[in-house]
């Protein structure tokens, strides 16, 4: 299970990228402006990076690094399979990528996908 810190980081990054964090303030400041015209500004160099599903041994980490010199703003993962459980989802120590691990009850491997929100 992701830690509260990891979940908060992922939610904050998602809110910042999608503009949810400022949507309320924007509508309060300009109520006459239709919501369709308020575009969320993406951070410079924004890129959603994915590591497609692959079977790995239970509890083996899968790490996805941001391209070039980009830093990770948030991320997540998915554990696939019958009885699959996502065990961990967190940024790398150097903030250049995202790590995910899981397990599958009754099997020695699990399908793991990794997603990262990267920017300059």
ABEGO torsion letter per residue (X at the ends): XBBAAAAAAAAAAAAAAAGAAAAAAAAAABAABBAAABBBBBBBGBBBBBBBBBBBBBGBBBBBBBBEABBBABBBBBBBEBGBBBABBBBBAAGABBBBBBBBBGBABBBBBBBBBBBX
